[in-house]
């Protein structure tokens, strides 16, 4: 599963880098469409789109940074800060292949026994 998630992340990253049209500003829809075309689920694509464009996201890209991402042929062409933020969002949304950004927990039942005395 981790291998599938890693492959999807690489494919999605390639789609992001080459997906937007150079004649217009890249936007959230471009991110989502490129990722879905690369095989990401709608949930995964929306997660990345939100992570890169939502005002409340710690990883939000400016319009210039989003355009730079869309126009780049490789992440190494981007400023290291932008590169780090894109990778962080991709890891969060696609890293395990589930598209979920929630933590998984062990579902072990615990019980407590109290004895009177």
N, CA and C atoms as an extended XYZ file, in Angstrom:
351
Properties=species:S:1:pos:R:3:atomname:S:1:resname:S:1:resid:I:1 pbc="F F F"
N         0.823       -1.197        0.000 N   UNK     1
C         0.000        0.000        0.000 CA  UNK     1
C         0.861        1.252        0.000 C   UNK     1
N         1.942        1.243        0.765 N   UNK     2
C         2.817        2.406        0.790 CA  UNK     2
C         3.430        2.647       -0.573 C   UNK     2
N         3.725        1.564       -1.289 N   UNK     3
C         4.288        1.689       -2.621 CA  UNK     3
C         3.278        2.321       -3.576 C   UNK     3
N         2.021        1.924       -3.481 N   UNK     4
C         0.961        2.502       -4.305 CA  UNK     4
C         0.802        3.976       -3.986 C   UNK     4
N         0.820        4.323       -2.720 N   UNK     5
C         0.708        5.720       -2.314 CA  UNK     5
C         1.865        6.543       -2.824 C   UNK     5
N         3.069        5.990       -2.770 N   UNK     6
C         4.257        6.689       -3.246 CA  UNK     6
C         4.181        6.895       -4.756 C   UNK     6
N         3.733        5.868       -5.494 N   UNK     7
C         3.593        5.982       -6.940 CA  UNK     7
C         2.568        7.058       -7.281 C   UNK     7
N         1.439        7.054       -6.582 N   UNK     8
C         0.414        8.050       -6.823 CA  UNK     8
C         0.948        9.442       -6.533 C   UNK     8
N         1.709        9.596       -5.464 N   UNK     9
C         2.273       10.904       -5.132 CA  UNK     9
C         3.205       11.392       -6.231 C   UNK     9
N         4.028       10.500       -6.769 N   UNK    10
C         4.946       10.880       -7.847 CA  UNK    10
C         4.161       11.252       -9.096 C   UNK    10
N         3.177       10.452       -9.456 N   UNK    11
C         2.355       10.741      -10.638 CA  UNK    11
C         1.595       12.049      -10.455 C   UNK    11
N         1.066       12.260       -9.262 N   UNK    12
C         0.321       13.476       -8.989 CA  UNK    12
C         1.231       14.696       -9.036 C   UNK    12
N         2.424       14.543       -8.536 N   UNK    13
C         3.385       15.638       -8.562 CA  UNK    13
C         3.732       16.012       -9.999 C   UNK    13
N         3.939       15.015      -10.830 N   UNK    14
C         4.222       15.274      -12.243 CA  UNK    14
C         3.042       15.981      -12.903 C   UNK    14
N         1.834       15.558      -12.570 N   UNK    15
C         0.645       16.191      -13.138 CA  UNK    15
C         0.534       17.641      -12.694 C   UNK    15
N         0.848       17.896      -11.437 N   UNK    16
C         0.811       19.265      -10.932 CA  UNK    16
C         1.820       20.143      -11.660 C   UNK    16
N         3.013       19.625      -11.838 N   UNK    17
C         4.065       20.413      -12.454 CA  UNK    17
C         3.770       20.746      -13.909 C   UNK    17
N         3.067       19.880      -14.586 N   UNK    18
C         2.832       20.078      -16.006 CA  UNK    18
C         1.382       20.384      -16.345 C   UNK    18
N         0.521       20.458      -15.314 N   UNK    19
C        -0.906       20.482      -15.564 CA  UNK    19
C        -1.556       21.795      -15.897 C   UNK    19
N        -1.043       22.894      -15.478 N   UNK    20
C        -1.752       24.156      -15.675 CA  UNK    20
C        -1.332       24.822      -16.975 C   UNK    20
N        -2.244       25.540      -17.517 N   UNK    21
C        -1.981       26.261      -18.763 CA  UNK    21
C        -1.132       27.491      -18.465 C   UNK    21
N        -0.155       27.743      -19.300 N   UNK    22
C         0.757       28.862      -19.085 CA  UNK    22
C         0.098       30.208      -19.375 C   UNK    22
N        -1.062       30.210      -20.030 N   UNK    23
C        -1.707       31.455      -20.431 CA  UNK    23
C        -2.633       32.037      -19.371 C   UNK    23
N        -2.807       31.353      -18.262 N   UNK    24
C        -3.700       31.850      -17.215 CA  UNK    24
C        -3.120       31.535      -15.848 C   UNK    24
N        -3.674       32.188      -14.842 N   UNK    25
C        -3.248       31.898      -13.476 CA  UNK    25
C        -3.734       30.513      -13.080 C   UNK    25
N        -2.852       29.750      -12.464 N   UNK    26
C        -3.228       28.444      -11.929 CA  UNK    26
C        -4.132       28.676      -10.723 C   UNK    26
N        -5.052       27.748      -10.500 N   UNK    27
C        -5.941       27.869       -9.349 CA  UNK    27
C        -6.229       26.494       -8.755 C   UNK    27
N        -7.061       26.485       -7.730 N   UNK    28
C        -7.379       25.252       -7.018 CA  UNK    28
C        -7.938       24.196       -7.964 C   UNK    28
N        -8.824       24.601       -8.869 N   UNK    29
C        -9.433       23.658       -9.804 CA  UNK    29
C        -8.367       23.003      -10.685 C   UNK    29
N        -7.345       23.761      -11.090 N   UNK    30
C        -6.257       23.183      -11.884 CA  UNK    30
C        -5.539       22.095      -11.101 C   UNK    30
N        -5.298       22.353       -9.827 N   UNK    31
C        -4.625       21.386       -8.961 CA  UNK    31
C        -5.473       20.117       -8.861 C   UNK    31
N        -6.751       20.289       -8.535 N   UNK    32
C        -7.652       19.148       -8.354 CA  UNK    32
C        -7.774       18.343       -9.648 C   UNK    32
N        -8.003       19.025      -10.766 N   UNK    33
C        -8.159       18.329      -12.050 CA  UNK    33
C        -6.901       17.556      -12.436 C   UNK    33
N        -5.735       18.176      -12.269 N   UNK    34
C        -4.483       17.515      -12.619 CA  UNK    34
C        -4.271       16.261      -11.780 C   UNK    34
N        -4.589       16.341      -10.501 N   UNK    35
C        -4.402       15.194       -9.623 CA  UNK    35
C        -5.390       14.076       -9.930 C   UNK    35
N        -6.638       14.428      -10.198 N   UNK    36
C        -7.627       13.397      -10.542 CA  UNK    36
C        -7.255       12.709      -11.857 C   UNK    36
N        -6.760       13.484      -12.822 N   UNK    37
C        -6.323       12.891      -14.091 CA  UNK    37
C        -5.132       11.959      -13.891 C   UNK    37
N        -4.332       12.219      -12.852 N   UNK    38
C        -3.172       11.376      -12.553 CA  UNK    38
C        -3.557       10.140      -11.750 C   UNK    38
N        -4.839       10.039      -11.336 N   UNK    39
C        -5.277        8.855      -10.627 CA  UNK    39
C        -5.605        9.058       -9.161 C   UNK    39
N        -5.478       10.271       -8.667 N   UNK    40
C        -5.841       10.532       -7.275 CA  UNK    40
C        -7.361       10.494       -7.141 C   UNK    40
N        -7.827       10.078       -5.984 N   UNK    41
C        -9.267       10.111       -5.727 CA  UNK    41
C        -9.695       11.571       -5.585 C   UNK    41
N       -10.985       11.796       -5.684 N   UNK    42
C       -11.520       13.145       -5.506 CA  UNK    42
C       -11.145       13.689       -4.126 C   UNK    42
N       -11.219       12.827       -3.117 N   UNK    43
C       -10.874       13.233       -1.754 CA  UNK    43
C        -9.406       13.651       -1.651 C   UNK    43
N        -8.516       12.864       -2.257 N   UNK    44
C        -7.089       13.176       -2.231 CA  UNK    44
C        -6.807       14.469       -2.985 C   UNK    44
N        -7.386       14.603       -4.177 N   UNK    45
C        -7.150       15.789       -4.997 CA  UNK    45
C        -7.650       17.049       -4.300 C   UNK    45
N        -8.813       16.966       -3.678 N   UNK    46
C        -9.346       18.119       -2.954 CA  UNK    46
C        -8.501       18.450       -1.736 C   UNK    46
N        -7.967       17.437       -1.090 N   UNK    47
C        -7.077       17.657        0.058 CA  UNK    47
C        -5.862       18.470       -0.364 C   UNK    47
N        -5.226       18.074       -1.475 N   UNK    48
C        -4.048       18.807       -1.967 CA  UNK    48
C        -4.454       20.205       -2.416 C   UNK    48
N        -5.560       20.295       -3.157 N   UNK    49
C        -6.032       21.606       -3.610 CA  UNK    49
C        -6.274       22.554       -2.448 C   UNK    49
N        -6.924       22.057       -1.415 N   UNK    50
C        -7.167       22.878       -0.223 CA  UNK    50
C        -5.858       23.241        0.464 C   UNK    50
N        -4.983       22.271        0.584 N   UNK    51
C        -3.717       22.510        1.284 CA  UNK    51
C        -2.847       23.564        0.619 C   UNK    51
N        -2.926       23.644       -0.697 N   UNK    52
C        -2.085       24.604       -1.419 CA  UNK    52
C        -2.751       25.953       -1.644 C   UNK    52
N        -4.083       26.030       -1.488 N   UNK    53
C        -4.774       27.277       -1.824 CA  UNK    53
C        -5.614       27.876       -0.704 C   UNK    53
N        -5.941       27.117        0.326 N   UNK    54
C        -6.814       27.606        1.393 CA  UNK    54
C        -6.086       28.634        2.258 C   UNK    54
N        -6.745       29.743        2.508 N   UNK    55
C        -6.159       30.812        3.324 CA  UNK    55
C        -5.772       30.349        4.715 C   UNK    55
N        -6.460       29.340        5.234 N   UNK    56
C        -6.188       28.848        6.586 CA  UNK    56
C        -5.099       27.785        6.629 C   UNK    56
N        -4.600       27.385        5.469 N   UNK    57
C        -3.580       26.339        5.413 CA  UNK    57
C        -2.199       26.917        5.684 C   UNK    57
N        -1.440       26.215        6.494 N   UNK    58
C        -0.069       26.650        6.763 CA  UNK    58
C         0.822       26.493        5.529 C   UNK    58
N         0.339       25.760        4.522 N   UNK    59
C         1.111       25.483        3.316 CA  UNK    59
C         0.647       26.302        2.111 C   UNK    59
N        -0.272       27.243        2.307 N   UNK    60
C        -0.860       27.991        1.206 CA  UNK    60
C         0.216       28.628        0.320 C   UNK    60
N         0.013       28.525       -0.985 N   UNK    61
C         0.896       29.156       -1.953 CA  UNK    61
C         0.270       30.459       -2.434 C   UNK    61
N         1.106       31.455       -2.678 N   UNK    62
C         0.624       32.687       -3.290 CA  UNK    62
C         0.289       32.400       -4.749 C   UNK    62
N        -0.366       33.338       -5.409 N   UNK    63
C        -0.684       33.141       -6.824 CA  UNK    63
C         0.593       32.949       -7.638 C   UNK    63
N         1.611       33.734       -7.338 N   UNK    64
C         2.887       33.602       -8.059 CA  UNK    64
C         3.499       32.217       -7.834 C   UNK    64
N         3.466       31.754       -6.583 N   UNK    65
C         4.027       30.429       -6.269 CA  UNK    65
C         3.236       29.314       -6.953 C   UNK    65
N         1.909       29.460       -6.993 N   UNK    66
C         1.071       28.468       -7.657 CA  UNK    66
C         1.360       28.444       -9.160 C   UNK    66
N         1.534       29.621       -9.751 N   UNK    67
C         1.889       29.699      -11.173 CA  UNK    67
C         3.274       29.109      -11.420 C   UNK    67
N         4.214       29.389      -10.507 N   UNK    68
C         5.561       28.812      -10.632 CA  UNK    68
C         5.494       27.294      -10.570 C   UNK    68
N         4.665       26.762       -9.668 N   UNK    69
C         4.493       25.315       -9.551 CA  UNK    69
C         3.948       24.742      -10.853 C   UNK    69
N         2.922       25.379      -11.386 N   UNK    70
C         2.300       24.892      -12.617 CA  UNK    70
C         3.258       24.958      -13.802 C   UNK    70
N         4.169       25.925      -13.792 N   UNK    71
C         5.087       26.086      -14.909 CA  UNK    71
C         6.389       25.334      -14.774 C   UNK    71
N         6.638       24.748      -13.624 N   UNK    72
C         7.903       24.052      -13.390 CA  UNK    72
C         7.873       22.661      -14.007 C   UNK    72
N         9.024       22.202      -14.448 N   UNK    73
C         9.111       20.825      -14.939 CA  UNK    73
C         9.654       19.904      -13.857 C   UNK    73
N        10.136       20.486      -12.763 N   UNK    74
C        10.691       19.713      -11.657 CA  UNK    74
C        10.585       20.549      -10.392 C   UNK    74
N        10.298       19.912       -9.274 N   UNK    75
C        10.190       20.649       -8.006 CA  UNK    75
C        11.480       21.379       -7.647 C   UNK    75
N        12.604       20.864       -8.092 N   UNK    76
C        13.880       21.503       -7.765 CA  UNK    76
C        14.025       22.884       -8.400 C   UNK    76
N        13.158       23.210       -9.370 N   UNK    77
C        13.168       24.539       -9.976 CA  UNK    77
C        12.534       25.577       -9.063 C   UNK    77
N        11.804       25.132       -8.065 N   UNK    78
C        11.088       26.029       -7.165 CA  UNK    78
C        11.955       26.434       -5.983 C   UNK    78
N        11.600       27.557       -5.372 N   UNK    79
C        12.257       27.953       -4.125 CA  UNK    79
C        12.121       26.818       -3.130 C   UNK    79
N        13.113       26.651       -2.283 N   UNK    80
C        13.093       25.536       -1.334 CA  UNK    80
C        11.878       25.587       -0.411 C   UNK    80
N        11.434       26.782       -0.029 N   UNK    81
C        10.265       26.910        0.837 CA  UNK    81
C         9.013       26.399        0.126 C   UNK    81
N         8.838       26.749       -1.138 N   UNK    82
C         7.690       26.290       -1.914 CA  UNK    82
C         7.771       24.773       -2.096 C   UNK    82
N         8.942       24.293       -2.437 N   UNK    83
C         9.181       22.863       -2.600 CA  UNK    83
C         8.778       22.117       -1.329 C   UNK    83
N         9.225       22.609       -0.181 N   UNK    84
C         8.909       21.965        1.098 CA  UNK    84
C         7.408       21.959        1.377 C   UNK    84
N         6.734       23.073        1.089 N   UNK    85
C         5.291       23.144        1.350 CA  UNK    85
C         4.517       22.201        0.432 C   UNK    85
N         4.895       22.137       -0.835 N   UNK    86
C         4.215       21.236       -1.767 CA  UNK    86
C         4.413       19.790       -1.333 C   UNK    86
N         5.636       19.436       -0.985 N   UNK    87
C         5.908       18.064       -0.549 CA  UNK    87
C         5.145       17.721        0.726 C   UNK    87
N         5.036       18.676        1.639 N   UNK    88
C         4.320       18.432        2.892 CA  UNK    88
C         2.840       18.153        2.622 C   UNK    88
N         2.232       18.937        1.736 N   UNK    89
C         0.818       18.715        1.403 CA  UNK    89
C         0.650       17.375        0.704 C   UNK    89
N         1.552       17.066       -0.220 N   UNK    90
C         1.462       15.792       -0.931 CA  UNK    90
C         1.609       14.623        0.041 C   UNK    90
N         2.550       14.725        0.972 N   UNK    91
C         2.729       13.666        1.965 CA  UNK    91
C         1.485       13.513        2.829 C   UNK    91
N         0.926       14.634        3.238 N   UNK    92
C        -0.248       14.615        4.104 CA  UNK    92
C        -1.455       14.003        3.392 C   UNK    92
N        -1.642       14.352        2.139 N   UNK    93
C        -2.850       13.929        1.427 CA  UNK    93
C        -2.693       12.619        0.667 C   UNK    93
N        -1.490       12.316        0.208 N   UNK    94
C        -1.279       11.151       -0.643 CA  UNK    94
C        -0.298       10.148       -0.084 C   UNK    94
N         0.401       10.516        0.965 N   UNK    95
C         1.513        9.720        1.467 CA  UNK    95
C         1.215        8.272        1.748 C   UNK    95
N         0.058        7.980        2.319 N   UNK    96
C        -0.245        6.584        2.634 CA  UNK    96
C        -1.217        5.974        1.640 C   UNK    96
N        -1.578        6.751        0.604 N   UNK    97
C        -2.481        6.234       -0.412 CA  UNK    97
C        -3.942        6.275       -0.032 C   UNK    97
N        -4.262        6.750        1.166 N   UNK    98
C        -5.659        6.754        1.587 CA  UNK    98
C        -6.338        8.091        1.363 C   UNK    98
N        -5.559        9.151        1.249 N   UNK    99
C        -6.149       10.469        1.080 CA  UNK    99
C        -6.652       11.061        2.372 C   UNK    99
N        -6.499       10.354        3.447 N   UNK   100
C        -6.989       10.821        4.730 CA  UNK   100
C        -5.874       11.546        5.466 C   UNK   100
N        -6.221       12.686        6.037 N   UNK   101
C        -5.228       13.395        6.816 CA  UNK   101
C        -5.470       13.208        8.304 C   UNK   101
N        -6.257       12.191        8.642 N   UNK   102
C        -6.503       11.887       10.039 CA  UNK   102
C        -5.589       10.759       10.478 C   UNK   102
N        -5.224       10.794       11.704 N   UNK   103
C        -4.344        9.767       12.247 CA  UNK   103
C        -5.123        8.478       12.475 C   UNK   103
N        -4.465        7.366       12.272 N   UNK   104
C        -5.108        6.096       12.572 CA  UNK   104
C        -4.722        5.691       13.982 C   UNK   104
N        -5.652        5.071       14.651 N   UNK   105
C        -5.391        4.661       16.020 CA  UNK   105
C        -5.591        3.166       16.142 C   UNK   105
N        -4.941        2.595       17.119 N   UNK   106
C        -5.092        1.179       17.409 CA  UNK   106
C        -6.448        0.983       18.057 C   UNK   106
N        -7.199        0.001       17.592 N   UNK   107
C        -8.553       -0.188       18.096 CA  UNK   107
C        -8.630       -1.245       19.193 C   UNK   107
N        -7.609       -1.348       19.987 N   UNK   108
C        -7.596       -2.313       21.071 CA  UNK   108
C        -8.534       -1.858       22.180 C   UNK   108
N        -9.366       -2.784       22.644 N   UNK   109
C       -10.268       -2.458       23.741 CA  UNK   109
C        -9.518       -2.539       25.058 C   UNK   109
N        -9.785       -1.570       25.902 N   UNK   110
C        -9.182       -1.582       27.230 CA  UNK   110
C       -10.311       -1.662       28.250 C   UNK   110
N       -10.096       -2.411       29.306 N   UNK   111
C       -11.104       -2.472       30.360 CA  UNK   111
C       -10.397       -2.309       31.693 C   UNK   111
N       -11.148       -1.775       32.624 N   UNK   112
C       -10.608       -1.558       33.956 CA  UNK   112
C       -11.437       -2.374       34.935 C   UNK   112
N       -10.773       -3.090       35.796 N   UNK   113
C       -11.461       -3.879       36.795 CA  UNK   113
C       -11.210       -3.243       38.161 C   UNK   113
N       -12.307       -2.974       38.870 N   UNK   114
C       -12.190       -2.383       40.194 CA  UNK   114
C       -12.672       -3.404       41.206 C   UNK   114
N       -11.877       -3.618       42.221 N   UNK   115
C       -12.288       -4.524       43.286 CA  UNK   115
C       -12.552       -3.737       44.549 C   UNK   115
N       -13.615       -4.110       45.209 N   UNK   116
C       -13.979       -3.423       46.449 CA  UNK   116
C       -13.196       -3.984       47.629 C   UNK   116
N       -13.069       -3.225       48.647 N   UNK   117
C       -12.293       -3.768       49.747 CA  UNK   117
C       -12.459       -3.117       50.991 C   UNK   117
